[in-house]
């Protein structure tokens, strides 16, 4: 769907009449052809916009500034449904915004431009130019990055506590979902930070007439770099968590195998005795005594008890080791 390019319909009531940014959502070839004619887009830009899912980048083509970012919209539970694309093309006093992704995950750019997000800085509340609109959009994207990074940090603390607590059996699904979330944030934030660094000089030149935006754009770049650094550190921390989880799984599997082996040994004792006495040899011990079977049964029970206590003391049946230096790996 798209706004009519010929009408130049504004995205928000807060936008002055002289400034009319154009929004295209999941545009088709015809929509982009109309945009190419109106904005004079370079063919490479048109190709990128048509294909979608470009990595975050900043480029210049024939006086057009072309910026693409990945957008992560957090859900109520702190996760993200999908990664969507936002591409912005600035040229003179015009701005083209192209979004691609599932309709339910597309950010409402109109609402972003409508809502003041700097109550203490009135100069930043008015969307009066393409650059101020770009700043407002990028600020909304980065604020979501920061929110997601903080929520991931909390989840990571909880997962670390589970993995390093022997009394808790950690949820491997939660660990790998967390790894997916961190990876998305890392790629999106680091890509945005790199794109802003690449376009520093061009953005500074555009902000020359809007001095209130200059420190805000720099702050935005630093915020994106901070989220990217945090996500990278979280990725390293999660690698340690995954390694510990795998060690825990291996230890539990070893414990299970030892428990199975211990019970097999306990069952093997009467099995061997039954096999020997079932051979019908003439000179088997106690075979001619009336109460021989009682004595054999008591002896087998005593042996099983001795081995059971030994296995239990060594932790093979779930008990703690009674010897110094033995570690219960369960």
Beta strands, then each sheet from edge to edge (+ up, - down):
strand 1: 22-25
strand 2: 57-61
strand 3: 64-74
strand 4: 80-91
strand 5: 94-100
sheet 1: 1+ 5+ 4- 3+ 2-
end
